[in-house]
Amino acid sequence: MNHTTELSPLTDWLIRVVKGALIGIGGILPGLSGGVLAVIFGIYDKVLAFFSHITKDFWKNMQYFIPVGIGFIIGIVIFSFFVEKAFGAYEGLFTCLFIGFVVGTFPSLFREAGKKGRDNMDWLIMGITAVALFVLMVMGDNFLSDVAPSLFSWVLSGALVGLGVIVPGMSPSNFLIYLGLYEPMSAGIASFDVGVIIPLGLGGVLCVLLLAKVASWLFDHFYSRMYHFILGTVVGSSVAIFPTVVMPAFSGEQLQLMNLSLMPAVLIALVMFIGGILFSLWFAGIESKYSRD
């Protein structure tokens, strides 16, 4: 028998704020994807439904998404301050925390993908997607070069963040780093520079509006294929994080910046990775204890 406890309105509202904050952090944390976290938190389908049919149940949907949006903004702003102050030196270690969180939620995502069955084509799609994304993330810096900050580049950056919501597993921050826009973007958000924030928001909203209907149609008609595509992006991006973000953190120069020797740095990274997994399991326990929207 499934026992659930109804959430109080305030608790439900606060949980959606927390989810939104984590999705926002995932949207700008190198190697991660806000879209993956949206899927894990059961928000992804609602985002697609809302933006693909924006006039349908508009006010009801707005009431649901207001706390998510508030949390999303809080997550991005707080993490931008964090990037500005400390993330450069400890990027690899903190990335281990978040990748542990993603790994801990993979089983539930895998079950969701197989809810309507899976066949050999689904496995093939997952495998090809994982390999392709891994190669793209590892080799991406060989094909992209620095872009000067401008109105157009900030709209493009916002579109990449929006694309990371619509295409779970895609990490916009990796591409922003490769383009040389990640640190200027974080600094602009942290200093509340409207010349950065407004075009970022515009690019993100336009991208989601343009692609949500397409993504919604694909899920309606190819549910299993799309979910296994997402699984492939999660696997490929998660594995690619280690050579692109985590391993460089153990180089001599980075160890010196962290004021750590190799073994303590590895142990801290391992503890943070396990901590991320345990946090995701704890959060999943809370989710299963209470009835969901």
C-alpha contacts under 8 A as a table, 3 or more apart, distances in Angstrom:
res1	aa1	res2	aa2	distance
3	H	289	K	7.35
4	T	288	S	7.52
4	T	289	K	5.43
4	T	290	Y	4.82
4	T	291	S	5.27
5	T	289	K	6.56
5	T	290	Y	4.72
5	T	291	S	5.99
6	E	290	Y	5.91
6	E	291	S	5.66
7	L	11	T	6.13
7	L	12	D	5.71
7	L	290	Y	6.40
7	L	291	S	7.07
8	S	11	T	5.26
8	S	12	D	6.09
9	P	12	D	5.13
9	P	13	W	6.05
10	L	13	W	5.02
10	L	14	L	6.14
11	T	14	L	5.09
11	T	15	I	6.09
12	D	15	I	5.17
12	D	16	R	6.36
13	W	16	R	5.26
13	W	17	V	6.42
13	W	67	P	6.16
14	L	17	V	4.94
14	L	18	V	6.30
14	L	67	P	7.30
15	I	18	V	5.04
15	I	19	K	6.18
16	R	19	K	4.95
16	R	20	G	6.03
16	R	67	P	5.74
16	R	68	V	5.16
16	R	71	G	7.41
17	V	20	G	5.06
17	V	21	A	6.12
17	V	67	P	4.86
17	V	68	V	4.95
17	V	69	G	7.50
17	V	70	I	6.36
17	V	71	G	4.23
17	V	72	F	7.44
18	V	21	A	5.05
18	V	22	L	6.24
18	V	68	V	7.67
18	V	71	G	5.96
19	K	22	L	5.21
19	K	23	I	6.14
19	K	38	A	7.94
19	K	41	F	6.88
19	K	68	V	6.62
19	K	71	G	6.96
19	K	72	F	7.88
20	G	23	I	5.04
20	G	24	G	6.06
20	G	67	P	7.32
20	G	68	V	4.27
20	G	69	G	6.13
20	G	70	I	7.06
20	G	71	G	4.27
20	G	72	F	4.25
20	G	73	I	7.87
20	G	75	G	7.31
21	A	24	G	5.02
21	A	25	I	6.20
21	A	68	V	7.45
21	A	70	I	7.73
21	A	71	G	4.08
21	A	72	F	4.38
21	A	73	I	6.92
21	A	74	I	5.88
21	A	75	G	4.02
21	A	76	I	7.24
22	L	25	I	5.04
22	L	26	G	6.01
22	L	34	G	7.86
22	L	37	L	7.43
22	L	71	G	7.73
22	L	72	F	7.16
22	L	75	G	6.26
23	I	26	G	4.91
23	I	27	G	6.04
23	I	33	S	7.83
23	I	34	G	4.59
23	I	35	G	7.34
23	I	37	L	5.62
23	I	38	A	6.24
23	I	72	F	6.24
23	I	75	G	7.54
24	G	27	G	4.95
24	G	28	I	6.77
24	G	34	G	6.25
24	G	71	G	7.39
24	G	72	F	4.37
24	G	73	I	6.61
24	G	74	I	7.67
24	G	75	G	4.94
24	G	76	I	5.11
25	I	28	I	5.51
25	I	29	L	5.79
25	I	34	G	7.30
25	I	72	F	7.58
25	I	75	G	5.11
25	I	76	I	5.49
25	I	79	F	6.32
26	G	29	L	5.16
26	G	32	L	5.34
26	G	33	S	5.15
26	G	34	G	4.47
26	G	37	L	7.04
27	G	32	L	6.79
27	G	33	S	5.26
27	G	34	G	4.14
27	G	35	G	7.55
27	G	76	I	7.82
27	G	161	V	6.28
27	G	164	G	6.78
27	G	165	V	7.47
27	G	171	S	7.09
27	G	172	P	6.93
27	G	173	S	7.29
28	I	32	L	7.60
28	I	33	S	7.78
28	I	34	G	7.81
28	I	76	I	6.97
28	I	161	V	7.50
28	I	171	S	7.80
28	I	172	P	6.89
28	I	173	S	5.27
29	L	32	L	5.74
29	L	33	S	7.71
29	L	95	T	7.56
29	L	171	S	7.93
29	L	173	S	6.19
30	P	95	T	7.44
30	P	171	S	6.59
30	P	172	P	7.61
30	P	173	S	4.81
30	P	174	N	5.30
30	P	245	V	7.65
31	G	95	T	7.70
31	G	171	S	5.32
31	G	173	S	6.89
31	G	174	N	6.03
31	G	237	S	6.42
31	G	238	S	7.05
31	G	240	A	7.75
31	G	241	I	5.46
31	G	245	V	7.49
32	L	36	V	7.92
32	L	98	F	7.67
32	L	99	I	7.29
32	L	169	G	6.98
32	L	170	M	7.35
32	L	171	S	5.14
32	L	173	S	7.88
32	L	237	S	7.34
32	L	238	S	7.58
33	S	36	V	5.37
33	S	37	L	6.79
33	S	164	G	5.85
33	S	165	V	7.13
33	S	168	P	6.10
33	S	169	G	5.17
33	S	170	M	5.59
33	S	171	S	4.75
33	S	172	P	7.26
34	G	37	L	5.24
34	G	38	A	6.13
34	G	164	G	6.16
34	G	165	V	5.43
34	G	168	P	7.02
34	G	169	G	7.95
34	G	171	S	7.83
35	G	38	A	4.91
35	G	39	V	6.23
35	G	44	Y	6.89
35	G	164	G	5.67
35	G	165	V	3.89
35	G	166	I	6.13
35	G	167	V	6.24
35	G	168	P	4.02
35	G	169	G	6.55
35	G	170	M	7.73
36	V	39	V	5.12
36	V	40	I	6.24
36	V	165	V	7.65
36	V	168	P	4.52
36	V	169	G	5.57
36	V	230	I	7.78
36	V	234	V	7.21
37	L	40	I	4.91
37	L	41	F	6.05
37	L	102	V	7.68
38	A	41	F	5.20
38	A	42	G	6.22
38	A	43	I	4.98
38	A	44	Y	4.75
38	A	165	V	7.54
39	V	42	G	5.22
39	V	43	I	5.95
39	V	44	Y	4.70
39	V	45	D	7.33
39	V	109	L	7.74
39	V	168	P	7.54
40	I	43	I	7.65
40	I	105	T	6.86
40	I	108	S	7.60
40	I	109	L	6.40
41	F	44	Y	7.65
42	G	45	D	6.88
42	G	46	K	7.68
43	I	46	K	5.24
43	I	47	V	6.22
44	Y	47	V	5.12
44	Y	48	L	6.39
45	D	48	L	5.20
45	D	49	A	6.12
45	D	216	S	7.89
46	K	49	A	5.04
46	K	50	F	5.97
47	V	50	F	5.17
47	V	51	F	6.11
47	V	212	A	7.91
48	L	51	F	5.41
48	L	52	S	5.77
48	L	166	I	7.86
48	L	212	A	5.13
48	L	213	K	6.89
48	L	215	A	7.06
48	L	216	S	5.64
49	A	52	S	5.34
49	A	53	H	6.02
49	A	54	I	7.74
49	A	212	A	7.74
49	A	213	K	7.89
49	A	216	S	6.73
50	F	53	H	5.40
50	F	54	I	5.03
50	F	56	K	7.54
50	F	58	F	7.81
50	F	61	N	6.85
51	F	54	I	4.88
51	F	208	V	7.15
51	F	209	L	5.70
51	F	212	A	5.81
51	F	213	K	7.10
52	S	209	L	6.93
52	S	212	A	5.18
52	S	213	K	4.21
52	S	214	V	7.98
52	S	216	S	6.93
53	H	56	K	5.62
53	H	213	K	7.64
54	I	57	D	7.85
54	I	58	F	6.25
55	T	58	F	5.13
57	D	60	K	5.37
57	D	61	N	6.07
58	F	61	N	5.23
58	F	62	M	6.07
59	W	62	M	4.88
59	W	63	Q	6.19
60	K	63	Q	5.26
60	K	64	Y	6.56
61	N	64	Y	5.05
61	N	65	F	6.14
62	M	65	F	5.07
62	M	66	I	5.77
63	Q	66	I	5.58
63	Q	67	P	7.80
64	Y	67	P	6.90
64	Y	68	V	7.40
65	F	68	V	4.89
65	F	69	G	5.87
66	I	69	G	5.08
66	I	70	I	6.12
67	P	70	I	4.95
67	P	71	G	6.05
68	V	71	G	5.14
68	V	72	F	6.01
69	G	72	F	4.89
69	G	73	I	6.23
70	I	73	I	5.31
70	I	74	I	6.18
71	G	74	I	4.94
71	G	75	G	5.96
72	F	75	G	5.19
72	F	76	I	6.30
73	I	76	I	5.21
73	I	77	V	6.06
74	I	77	V	5.23
74	I	78	I	5.90
75	G	78	I	5.38
75	G	79	F	5.92
76	I	79	F	5.26
76	I	80	S	5.93
77	V	80	S	5.05
77	V	81	F	6.40
77	V	189	I	6.23
77	V	190	A	6.05
78	I	81	F	5.23
78	I	82	F	6.29
78	I	190	A	7.68
79	F	82	F	4.72
79	F	83	V	5.99
80	S	83	V	4.97
80	S	84	E	6.07
80	S	186	S	4.73
80	S	187	A	6.78
80	S	189	I	6.27
80	S	190	A	5.30
81	F	84	E	5.05
81	F	85	K	6.20
81	F	186	S	7.33
81	F	187	A	7.52
81	F	189	I	7.96
81	F	190	A	5.01
82	F	85	K	5.19
82	F	86	A	5.71
82	F	87	F	6.00
83	V	86	A	5.63
83	V	87	F	4.32
83	V	88	G	6.46
83	V	183	E	7.79
83	V	186	S	6.68
84	E	87	F	6.80
84	E	88	G	7.71
84	E	183	E	7.48
84	E	186	S	6.56
84	E	187	A	6.00
84	E	190	A	7.31
85	K	88	G	7.87
86	A	89	A	6.16
86	A	90	Y	6.72
87	F	90	Y	5.14
87	F	91	E	4.99
87	F	94	F	7.82
88	G	91	E	5.41
89	A	254	Q	6.55
89	A	257	L	5.82
89	A	258	M	5.86
90	Y	93	L	5.43
90	Y	94	F	6.28
90	Y	249	A	7.47
90	Y	258	M	6.61
91	E	94	F	5.44
91	E	95	T	5.97
91	E	245	V	7.38
91	E	246	V	7.72
91	E	249	A	7.23
92	G	95	T	5.12
92	G	96	C	6.43
92	G	245	V	5.57
92	G	246	V	4.29
92	G	247	M	7.34
92	G	248	P	7.44
92	G	249	A	5.08
92	G	269	A	7.73
93	L	96	C	5.27
93	L	97	L	6.97
93	L	246	V	6.99
93	L	249	A	7.41
93	L	265	A	7.79
93	L	268	I	7.11
93	L	269	A	4.97
93	L	272	M	7.11
94	F	97	L	5.17
94	F	98	F	6.77
94	F	269	A	7.67
94	F	272	M	7.19
95	T	98	F	5.23
95	T	99	I	6.05
95	T	245	V	7.61
95	T	246	V	7.10
96	C	99	I	5.14
96	C	100	G	5.95
96	C	246	V	7.19
96	C	269	A	5.89
96	C	270	L	7.41
96	C	272	M	5.89
96	C	273	F	4.73
96	C	276	G	7.63
97	L	100	G	5.22
97	L	101	F	6.47
97	L	269	A	7.59
97	L	272	M	4.56
97	L	273	F	4.59
97	L	274	I	7.44
97	L	275	G	6.48
97	L	276	G	4.68
97	L	277	I	7.96
98	F	101	F	4.89
98	F	102	V	6.43
98	F	273	F	7.30
98	F	276	G	5.86
99	I	102	V	5.00
99	I	103	V	6.13
99	I	238	S	6.64
99	I	273	F	6.78
99	I	276	G	7.06
100	G	103	V	5.04
100	G	104	G	6.08
100	G	272	M	7.48
100	G	273	F	4.46
100	G	274	I	6.09
100	G	275	G	7.04
100	G	276	G	4.26
100	G	277	I	4.63
101	F	104	G	5.20
101	F	105	T	6.56
101	F	273	F	7.59
101	F	275	G	7.88
101	F	276	G	4.17
101	F	277	I	4.73
101	F	278	L	7.60
101	F	279	F	6.64
101	F	280	S	5.14
102	V	105	T	5.30
102	V	106	F	6.32
102	V	276	G	7.80
102	V	277	I	7.39
102	V	280	S	7.52
103	V	106	F	5.19
103	V	238	S	7.99
103	V	277	I	6.42
104	G	107	P	7.16
104	G	276	G	7.32
104	G	277	I	4.37
104	G	278	L	7.13
104	G	280	S	5.50
104	G	281	L	6.23
105	T	108	S	5.70
105	T	109	L	6.53
105	T	277	I	7.68
105	T	280	S	6.08
105	T	281	L	7.11
105	T	284	A	7.78
106	F	109	L	5.04
106	F	110	F	6.03
107	P	110	F	4.99
107	P	111	R	6.26
108	S	111	R	5.09
108	S	112	E	6.21
109	L	112	E	5.01
109	L	113	A	6.22
109	L	231	L	7.52
110	F	113	A	5.11
110	F	114	G	6.49
110	F	231	L	7.09
111	R	114	G	5.25
111	R	115	K	6.21
112	E	115	K	5.17
112	E	227	Y	7.85
113	A	116	K	7.44
113	A	117	G	7.90
113	A	118	R	7.84
113	A	223	Y	7.95
113	A	224	S	5.91
113	A	227	Y	4.97
113	A	228	H	6.14
113	A	231	L	7.82
114	G	117	G	4.76
114	G	118	R	5.51
114	G	224	S	6.70
115	K	224	S	8.00
116	K	223	Y	7.75
116	K	224	S	6.56
117	G	224	S	7.03
118	R	121	M	7.97
118	R	122	D	5.90
118	R	123	W	7.69
118	R	224	S	6.45
119	D	122	D	5.37
119	D	123	W	6.72
120	N	123	W	5.14
120	N	124	L	6.19
121	M	124	L	4.92
121	M	125	I	6.07
121	M	225	R	7.83
122	D	125	I	5.13
122	D	126	M	6.19
122	D	224	S	6.88
122	D	225	R	5.54
122	D	228	H	5.79
122	D	229	F	7.87
123	W	126	M	5.10
123	W	127	G	6.13
123	W	228	H	7.11
124	L	127	G	5.10
124	L	128	I	6.07
125	I	128	I	5.31
125	I	129	T	5.96
125	I	225	R	7.14
125	I	228	H	6.51
125	I	229	F	5.91
125	I	232	G	7.29
126	M	129	T	5.27
126	M	130	A	6.08
126	M	228	H	5.07
126	M	229	F	5.18
126	M	230	I	7.56
126	M	231	L	6.10
126	M	232	G	4.13
126	M	233	T	7.69
127	G	130	A	5.18
127	G	131	V	6.28
127	G	232	G	6.03
128	I	131	V	5.28
128	I	132	A	6.00
128	I	232	G	7.35
129	T	132	A	5.12
129	T	133	L	6.00
129	T	229	F	6.21
129	T	232	G	4.87
129	T	233	T	5.97
129	T	236	G	7.19
130	A	133	L	5.39
130	A	134	F	6.06
130	A	231	L	7.88
130	A	232	G	4.21
130	A	233	T	5.35
130	A	234	V	7.39
130	A	235	V	5.64
130	A	236	G	3.90
130	A	237	S	7.35
131	V	134	F	5.11
131	V	135	V	6.21
131	V	232	G	7.94
131	V	236	G	5.98
132	A	135	V	5.27
132	A	136	L	6.13
132	A	236	G	7.49
133	L	136	L	4.93
133	L	137	M	6.04
133	L	233	T	6.32
133	L	236	G	5.34
133	L	237	S	6.30
134	F	137	M	5.31
134	F	138	V	6.07
134	F	236	G	4.64
134	F	237	S	5.86
134	F	239	V	7.02
134	F	240	A	5.17
135	V	138	V	5.18
135	V	139	M	5.75
135	V	140	G	7.75
135	V	240	A	7.91
136	L	139	M	5.34
136	L	140	G	5.21
137	M	140	G	5.14
137	M	141	D	7.85
137	M	174	N	7.31
137	M	237	S	7.23
137	M	240	A	6.37
137	M	244	T	7.66
138	V	141	D	7.40
138	V	240	A	6.25
138	V	243	P	7.31
138	V	244	T	6.18
139	M	142	N	5.60
139	M	143	F	7.28
140	G	143	F	5.48
140	G	144	L	6.36
140	G	175	F	7.57
140	G	178	Y	7.18
141	D	144	L	5.32
141	D	145	S	7.26
141	D	178	Y	5.31
142	N	145	S	7.95
144	L	178	Y	6.04
144	L	179	L	6.15
145	S	178	Y	6.47
145	S	179	L	5.37
145	S	180	G	7.36
146	D	178	Y	6.86
146	D	179	L	4.40
146	D	180	G	4.67
146	D	181	L	7.48
147	V	153	S	7.34
147	V	179	L	5.44
147	V	180	G	6.09
147	V	181	L	6.92
148	A	153	S	7.36
148	A	180	G	7.82
148	A	181	L	7.72
149	P	153	S	5.73
149	P	154	W	6.92
149	P	181	L	6.77
149	P	184	P	7.57
150	S	153	S	5.07
150	S	154	W	6.20
151	L	154	W	5.32
151	L	155	V	6.35
151	L	195	G	7.50
151	L	196	V	7.63
151	L	199	P	6.58
152	F	155	V	5.14
152	F	156	L	6.12
152	F	199	P	7.94
153	S	156	L	4.92
153	S	157	S	6.02
154	W	157	S	4.83
154	W	158	G	6.12
154	W	185	M	7.83
154	W	196	V	6.20
154	W	199	P	5.58
154	W	200	L	5.26
154	W	203	G	7.59
155	V	158	G	5.08
155	V	159	A	6.18
155	V	199	P	4.80
155	V	200	L	5.11
155	V	201	G	7.68
155	V	202	L	6.51
155	V	203	G	4.40
155	V	204	G	7.57
156	L	159	A	4.97
156	L	160	L	6.25
156	L	200	L	7.59
156	L	203	G	6.19
157	S	160	L	5.07
157	S	161	V	6.38
157	S	172	P	7.96
157	S	176	L	6.90
157	S	181	L	7.81
157	S	200	L	6.24
157	S	203	G	7.12
157	S	204	G	7.92
158	G	161	V	5.05
158	G	162	G	6.18
158	G	199	P	6.99
158	G	200	L	4.00
158	G	201	G	5.90
158	G	202	L	6.87
158	G	203	G	4.33
158	G	204	G	4.30
158	G	205	V	7.93
159	A	162	G	4.94
159	A	163	L	5.99
159	A	200	L	7.41
159	A	203	G	4.40
159	A	204	G	4.44
159	A	205	V	7.59
159	A	206	L	7.19
159	A	207	C	5.22
159	A	208	V	7.96
160	L	163	L	4.88
160	L	164	G	6.21
160	L	172	P	5.36
160	L	203	G	7.98
160	L	204	G	7.10
160	L	207	C	7.99
161	V	164	G	5.05
161	V	165	V	6.73
161	V	172	P	5.35
161	V	173	S	7.73
161	V	204	G	5.98
162	G	165	V	5.18
162	G	166	I	6.52
162	G	203	G	7.38
162	G	204	G	4.26
162	G	205	V	6.68
162	G	207	C	5.57
162	G	208	V	5.50
163	L	166	I	5.05
163	L	167	V	5.75
163	L	170	M	7.65
163	L	172	P	7.55
163	L	204	G	7.55
163	L	207	C	6.42
163	L	208	V	6.82
164	G	167	V	5.18
164	G	168	P	5.98
164	G	169	G	7.08
164	G	170	M	5.11
164	G	171	S	5.94
164	G	172	P	5.75
165	V	168	P	5.98
165	V	208	V	7.60
166	I	208	V	6.55
166	I	211	L	7.10
166	I	212	A	6.67
166	I	215	A	7.14
167	V	170	M	5.95
167	V	230	I	7.60
168	P	230	I	5.82
168	P	233	T	6.94
168	P	234	V	7.46
169	G	230	I	6.33
169	G	231	L	7.90
169	G	232	G	7.98
169	G	233	T	4.47
169	G	234	V	4.81
169	G	237	S	6.31
170	M	233	T	6.70
170	M	237	S	7.20
171	S	174	N	5.71
171	S	175	F	7.29
171	S	237	S	7.55
172	P	175	F	5.40
172	P	176	L	6.23
173	S	176	L	4.82
173	S	177	I	5.98
173	S	182	Y	6.53
174	N	177	I	5.14
174	N	178	Y	6.28
175	F	178	Y	4.95
175	F	179	L	6.10
176	L	179	L	4.97
176	L	180	G	6.11
176	L	181	L	5.07
176	L	182	Y	4.88
177	I	180	G	5.03
177	I	181	L	5.94
177	I	182	Y	4.87
177	I	183	E	7.53
178	Y	181	L	7.72
179	L	182	Y	7.67
180	G	183	E	7.30
180	G	184	P	7.88
181	L	184	P	5.44
181	L	185	M	5.88
182	Y	185	M	5.15
182	Y	186	S	6.20
183	E	186	S	5.06
183	E	187	A	6.06
184	P	187	A	5.05
184	P	188	G	6.02
185	M	188	G	5.06
185	M	189	I	6.23
185	M	196	V	6.89
186	S	189	I	5.20
186	S	190	A	6.01
187	A	190	A	5.06
187	A	191	S	6.11
188	G	191	S	5.24
188	G	192	F	6.04
188	G	193	D	5.02
188	G	194	V	7.97
188	G	196	V	5.72
188	G	197	I	7.16
189	I	192	F	4.92
189	I	193	D	6.10
189	I	196	V	6.90
189	I	197	I	6.15
190	A	193	D	7.77
192	F	197	I	7.06
193	D	196	V	5.49
193	D	197	I	6.15
194	V	197	I	4.80
194	V	198	I	5.48
195	G	198	I	6.13
195	G	199	P	6.91
196	V	199	P	5.94
196	V	200	L	6.16
197	I	200	L	5.10
197	I	201	G	6.12
198	I	201	G	5.19
198	I	202	L	6.10
199	P	202	L	4.88
199	P	203	G	5.98
200	L	203	G	5.28
200	L	204	G	6.18
201	G	204	G	5.11
201	G	205	V	6.09
202	L	205	V	5.35
202	L	206	L	6.08
203	G	206	L	5.30
203	G	207	C	6.10
204	G	207	C	5.27
204	G	208	V	6.28
205	V	208	V	5.22
205	V	209	L	6.06
206	L	209	L	5.13
206	L	210	L	6.04
207	C	210	L	5.24
207	C	211	L	6.14
208	V	211	L	5.34
208	V	212	A	5.49
209	L	212	A	5.60
209	L	213	K	7.49
210	L	213	K	7.03
210	L	214	V	7.88
211	L	214	V	5.26
211	L	215	A	6.21
212	A	215	A	5.12
212	A	216	S	5.96
213	K	216	S	5.03
213	K	217	W	6.16
214	V	217	W	5.24
214	V	218	L	6.31
215	A	218	L	5.08
215	A	219	F	6.30
216	S	219	F	5.23
216	S	220	D	6.20
217	W	220	D	5.06
217	W	221	H	6.25
218	L	221	H	5.28
218	L	222	F	5.47
218	L	223	Y	7.11
218	L	226	M	7.06
219	F	222	F	5.17
219	F	223	Y	4.49
219	F	224	S	7.97
219	F	226	M	6.12
220	D	223	Y	5.96
222	F	225	R	5.32
222	F	226	M	5.98
223	Y	226	M	5.37
223	Y	227	Y	6.21
224	S	227	Y	5.22
224	S	228	H	6.15
225	R	228	H	5.26
225	R	229	F	6.13
226	M	229	F	4.91
226	M	230	I	6.27
227	Y	230	I	4.93
227	Y	231	L	6.20
228	H	231	L	4.76
228	H	232	G	6.10
229	F	232	G	5.05
229	F	233	T	6.36
230	I	233	T	5.05
230	I	234	V	6.21
231	L	234	V	5.05
231	L	235	V	6.20
232	G	235	V	5.17
232	G	236	G	5.95
233	T	236	G	5.12
233	T	237	S	5.81
234	V	237	S	5.40
234	V	238	S	5.85
235	V	238	S	5.21
235	V	239	V	6.13
236	G	239	V	5.40
236	G	240	A	6.05
237	S	240	A	5.01
237	S	241	I	6.19
238	S	241	I	5.39
238	S	242	F	7.52
239	V	242	F	5.96
239	V	243	P	7.95
240	A	243	P	5.93
240	A	244	T	6.24
241	I	244	T	5.18
241	I	245	V	5.28
241	I	246	V	6.37
242	F	245	V	5.64
242	F	246	V	4.62
242	F	247	M	5.64
243	P	246	V	6.24
243	P	247	M	5.24
243	P	248	P	7.14
244	T	247	M	6.80
244	T	248	P	6.93
245	V	248	P	5.95
245	V	249	A	6.88
246	V	249	A	5.37
246	V	250	F	7.45
247	M	250	F	5.61
247	M	251	S	7.39
248	P	251	S	5.37
248	P	254	Q	7.40
249	A	254	Q	5.40
249	A	255	L	6.82
250	F	254	Q	6.23
250	F	255	L	5.84
250	F	262	L	6.44
250	F	265	A	7.23
250	F	266	V	7.72
251	S	254	Q	5.42
251	S	255	L	6.08
252	G	255	L	5.18
252	G	256	Q	6.18
253	E	256	Q	5.16
253	E	257	L	6.40
254	Q	257	L	4.94
254	Q	258	M	6.23
255	L	258	M	5.07
255	L	259	N	5.91
255	L	260	L	5.29
255	L	261	S	6.15
255	L	262	L	6.96
255	L	265	A	7.58
256	Q	259	N	4.81
256	Q	260	L	6.38
256	Q	261	S	7.78
257	L	260	L	7.89
260	L	264	P	6.49
260	L	265	A	6.06
261	S	264	P	5.89
261	S	265	A	6.29
262	L	265	A	5.23
262	L	266	V	6.19
263	M	266	V	5.10
263	M	267	L	6.12
264	P	267	L	5.04
264	P	268	I	6.07
265	A	268	I	5.17
265	A	269	A	6.14
266	V	269	A	5.07
266	V	270	L	6.14
267	L	270	L	5.03
267	L	271	V	6.12
268	I	271	V	5.06
268	I	272	M	6.11
269	A	272	M	5.14
269	A	273	F	6.06
270	L	273	F	5.00
270	L	274	I	6.16
271	V	274	I	5.20
271	V	275	G	5.91
272	M	275	G	4.80
272	M	276	G	6.07
273	F	276	G	5.17
273	F	277	I	6.51
274	I	277	I	5.07
274	I	278	L	6.19
275	G	278	L	5.08
275	G	279	F	6.02
276	G	279	F	5.10
276	G	280	S	6.23
277	I	280	S	5.21
277	I	281	L	6.31
278	L	281	L	5.09
278	L	282	W	6.10
279	F	282	W	5.02
279	F	283	F	6.05
280	S	283	F	5.03
280	S	284	A	6.00
281	L	284	A	4.98
281	L	285	G	6.18
282	W	285	G	5.04
282	W	286	I	6.51
283	F	286	I	5.12
283	F	287	E	6.26
284	A	287	E	4.92
284	A	288	S	6.18
285	G	288	S	5.19
285	G	289	K	6.12
286	I	289	K	5.13
286	I	290	Y	6.57
287	E	290	Y	5.73
287	E	291	S	7.55
287	E	292	R	7.24
288	S	291	S	7.12
